[in-house]
Amino acid sequence: MAQNTTALKSLTFTYEGATYTITGTALEVANAKRTVEANKAKMETLVTKSVKRGRGRPSKGPKVQSEAQKIRAWALANDVEVGKRGRLAPSVREAYLAANAG
């Protein structure tokens, strides 16, 4: 019985901190290498564009907590049931105002 004499090659590369190894024939590894290099160039272009683009104006200082965020924090600390998002129930708002009046 004839043995497979095709030599296997491997290609190792890193993407987002993870290391990958592709093993195959010389032709398969060459094709994979071309694909990795082409995608690497595309990813570098995308990262460069997104860094230059930015989002809005830079912050001018520390963020100020909204009244709703303050009420939610108070409610959680005082075992008052409140959702993480959405409108606050009037009863929760009234309880907060009553507790913090004065």
GUKOLLUM-182122 format. One record per residue (C-alpha): residue number from 0; residue in three letters; chain; x, y negated, z. Coordinates in nm, 3 decimals. Layout:
(node NUM; 'ALA'; 'A'; (X; Y; Z));
...
END
This chain:
(node 0; 'MET'; 'A'; (0.000; 0.000; 0.000));
(node 1; 'ALA'; 'A'; (0.138; -0.341; -0.098));
(node 2; 'GLN'; 'A'; (0.196; -0.602; 0.171));
(node 3; 'ASN'; 'A'; (0.101; -0.967; 0.136));
(node 4; 'THR'; 'A'; (0.431; -1.146; 0.077));
(node 5; 'THR'; 'A'; (0.280; -1.496; 0.066));
(node 6; 'ALA'; 'A'; (0.467; -1.705; 0.322));
(node 7; 'LEU'; 'A'; (0.247; -1.908; 0.550));
(node 8; 'LYS'; 'A'; (0.328; -2.270; 0.619));
(node 9; 'SER'; 'A'; (0.185; -2.501; 0.881));
(node 10; 'LEU'; 'A'; (0.109; -2.871; 0.915));
(node 11; 'THR'; 'A'; (0.074; -3.036; 1.255));
(node 12; 'PHE'; 'A'; (-0.078; -3.382; 1.300));
(node 13; 'THR'; 'A'; (-0.230; -3.592; 1.575));
(node 14; 'TYR'; 'A'; (-0.562; -3.777; 1.561));
(node 15; 'GLU'; 'A'; (-0.702; -3.982; 1.850));
(node 16; 'GLY'; 'A'; (-0.471; -3.814; 2.098));
(node 17; 'ALA'; 'A'; (-0.549; -3.455; 1.994));
(node 18; 'THR'; 'A'; (-0.296; -3.241; 1.808));
(node 19; 'TYR'; 'A'; (-0.412; -3.018; 1.524));
(node 20; 'THR'; 'A'; (-0.225; -2.748; 1.330));
(node 21; 'ILE'; 'A'; (-0.329; -2.622; 0.988));
(node 22; 'THR'; 'A'; (-0.177; -2.291; 0.875));
(node 23; 'GLY'; 'A'; (-0.204; -2.152; 0.525));
(node 24; 'THR'; 'A'; (-0.024; -2.098; 0.198));
(node 25; 'ALA'; 'A'; (0.217; -2.361; 0.071));
(node 26; 'LEU'; 'A'; (-0.049; -2.492; -0.169));
(node 27; 'GLU'; 'A'; (-0.317; -2.510; 0.105));
(node 28; 'VAL'; 'A'; (-0.083; -2.693; 0.342));
(node 29; 'ALA'; 'A'; (0.024; -2.936; 0.066));
(node 30; 'ASN'; 'A'; (-0.342; -3.014; -0.010));
(node 31; 'ALA'; 'A'; (-0.415; -3.062; 0.362));
(node 32; 'LYS'; 'A'; (-0.114; -3.291; 0.396));
(node 33; 'ARG'; 'A'; (-0.235; -3.509; 0.108));
(node 34; 'THR'; 'A'; (-0.582; -3.526; 0.265));
(node 35; 'VAL'; 'A'; (-0.444; -3.617; 0.609));
(node 36; 'GLU'; 'A'; (-0.216; -3.886; 0.465));
(node 37; 'ALA'; 'A'; (-0.496; -4.037; 0.252));
(node 38; 'ASN'; 'A'; (-0.734; -4.047; 0.549));
(node 39; 'LYS'; 'A'; (-0.462; -4.185; 0.776));
(node 40; 'ALA'; 'A'; (-0.415; -4.479; 0.538));
(node 41; 'LYS'; 'A'; (-0.793; -4.538; 0.526));
(node 42; 'MET'; 'A'; (-0.824; -4.524; 0.906));
(node 43; 'GLU'; 'A'; (-0.537; -4.772; 0.951));
(node 44; 'THR'; 'A'; (-0.710; -5.010; 0.710));
(node 45; 'LEU'; 'A'; (-1.039; -4.980; 0.899));
(node 46; 'VAL'; 'A'; (-0.873; -5.036; 1.236));
(node 47; 'THR'; 'A'; (-0.685; -5.338; 1.103));
(node 48; 'LYS'; 'A'; (-1.006; -5.487; 0.961));
(node 49; 'SER'; 'A'; (-1.204; -5.432; 1.280));
(node 50; 'VAL'; 'A'; (-0.934; -5.589; 1.495));
(node 51; 'LYS'; 'A'; (-0.914; -5.900; 1.277));
(node 52; 'ARG'; 'A'; (-1.290; -5.935; 1.261));
(node 53; 'GLY'; 'A'; (-1.371; -5.974; 1.630));
(node 54; 'ARG'; 'A'; (-1.714; -6.028; 1.781));
(node 55; 'GLY'; 'A'; (-1.840; -6.370; 1.870));
(node 56; 'ARG'; 'A'; (-1.663; -6.617; 2.090));
(node 57; 'PRO'; 'A'; (-1.415; -6.513; 2.355));
(node 58; 'SER'; 'A'; (-1.534; -6.519; 2.715));
(node 59; 'LYS'; 'A'; (-1.475; -6.844; 2.899));
(node 60; 'GLY'; 'A'; (-1.475; -6.686; 3.243));
(node 61; 'PRO'; 'A'; (-1.631; -6.425; 3.464));
(node 62; 'LYS'; 'A'; (-1.978; -6.305; 3.375));
(node 63; 'VAL'; 'A'; (-2.262; -6.440; 3.584));
(node 64; 'GLN'; 'A'; (-2.507; -6.182; 3.711));
(node 65; 'SER'; 'A'; (-2.863; -6.245; 3.594));
(node 66; 'GLU'; 'A'; (-3.151; -6.268; 3.840));
(node 67; 'ALA'; 'A'; (-3.286; -5.934; 3.717));
(node 68; 'GLN'; 'A'; (-2.948; -5.768; 3.782));
(node 69; 'LYS'; 'A'; (-2.940; -5.915; 4.133));
(node 70; 'ILE'; 'A'; (-3.294; -5.788; 4.202));
(node 71; 'ARG'; 'A'; (-3.208; -5.440; 4.072));
(node 72; 'ALA'; 'A'; (-2.894; -5.427; 4.291));
(node 73; 'TRP'; 'A'; (-3.097; -5.538; 4.595));
(node 74; 'ALA'; 'A'; (-3.370; -5.283; 4.517));
(node 75; 'LEU'; 'A'; (-3.122; -4.996; 4.489));
(node 76; 'ALA'; 'A'; (-2.952; -5.097; 4.815));
(node 77; 'ASN'; 'A'; (-3.289; -5.112; 4.994));
(node 78; 'ASP'; 'A'; (-3.438; -4.789; 4.854));
(node 79; 'VAL'; 'A'; (-3.695; -4.972; 4.643));
(node 80; 'GLU'; 'A'; (-3.780; -4.777; 4.329));
(node 81; 'VAL'; 'A'; (-3.679; -4.971; 4.018));
(node 82; 'GLY'; 'A'; (-3.592; -4.876; 3.660));
(node 83; 'LYS'; 'A'; (-3.249; -4.930; 3.506));
(node 84; 'ARG'; 'A'; (-3.397; -5.128; 3.217));
(node 85; 'GLY'; 'A'; (-3.708; -5.317; 3.120));
(node 86; 'ARG'; 'A'; (-3.932; -5.557; 3.307));
(node 87; 'LEU'; 'A'; (-3.927; -5.563; 3.682));
(node 88; 'ALA'; 'A'; (-4.255; -5.493; 3.858));
(node 89; 'PRO'; 'A'; (-4.400; -5.807; 4.017));
(node 90; 'SER'; 'A'; (-4.410; -5.626; 4.354));
(node 91; 'VAL'; 'A'; (-4.032; -5.564; 4.336));
(node 92; 'ARG'; 'A'; (-3.963; -5.928; 4.245));
(node 93; 'GLU'; 'A'; (-4.190; -6.050; 4.528));
(node 94; 'ALA'; 'A'; (-4.023; -5.817; 4.781));
(node 95; 'TYR'; 'A'; (-3.680; -5.948; 4.675));
(node 96; 'LEU'; 'A'; (-3.788; -6.310; 4.706));
(node 97; 'ALA'; 'A'; (-3.944; -6.244; 5.047));
(node 98; 'ALA'; 'A'; (-3.630; -6.068; 5.174));
(node 99; 'ASN'; 'A'; (-3.400; -6.343; 5.046));
(node 100; 'ALA'; 'A'; (-3.608; -6.649; 5.137));
(node 101; 'GLY'; 'A'; (-3.464; -6.879; 5.392));
END
